[in-house]
Amino acid sequence: MLGVRKGALAGVLVAVCAVTGIGVGQASAAGVGERAAVKGTYSVDANSNVRTTPHVRKGTVVYTTTKSRPMDVECWTRGDDVNSGGHHTNVWYSGSVWTGSRYLDDVYVWGGNVNTPHDPPKGMPRC
């Protein structure tokens, strides 16, 4: 579509949802009844580490968000169990994170930092 990356359009969806107060999963599922949100674009909290693996010590941090950023989530997996900021989970999401100037593909973000309705959302594929 005119050389625009799909994720860039998804980033626009995140911005629209932030302004309107509609959850991204809700917007992507609009018009399909009660279907659960699955693969799609979600937001990653500010000050979140983006890693090469779903492990705190084994994975390399490739980016740390300075503000909320969109993430195109492809799937979820179990990784290191983390307890931080009132969240406790071993769910990690894999996909692409927008840094503001480029995409980081095939990266992982801990579930406590990805704004999904549940960890993991019902119907999201496992990696």
Stockholm file with secondary structure:
# STOCKHOLM 1.0

chainA/1-127         MLGVRKGALAGVLVAVCAVTGIGVGQASAAGVGERAAVKGTYSVDANSNVRTTPHVRKGTVVYTTTKSRPMDVECWTRGDDVNSGGHHTNVWYSGSVWTGSRYLDDVYVWGGNVNTPHDPPKGMPRC
#=GR chainA/1-127 SS CTTCCHHHHHHHHHHHHHHHTCCHHHHHTTTSTTCCCCSEEEEECTTCEEESSSCTTTSCEEEECSSCEEEEEEEEEEEEEEEETTEEEEEEEEEEEECSSCEEEEEEEEGGGEECSSSSCTTCCBC
#=GC SS_cons         CTTCCHHHHHHHHHHHHHHHTCCHHHHHTTTSTTCCCCSEEEEECTTCEEESSSCTTTSCEEEECSSCEEEEEEEEEEEEEEEETTEEEEEEEEEEEECSSCEEEEEEEEGGGEECSSSSCTTCCBC
//
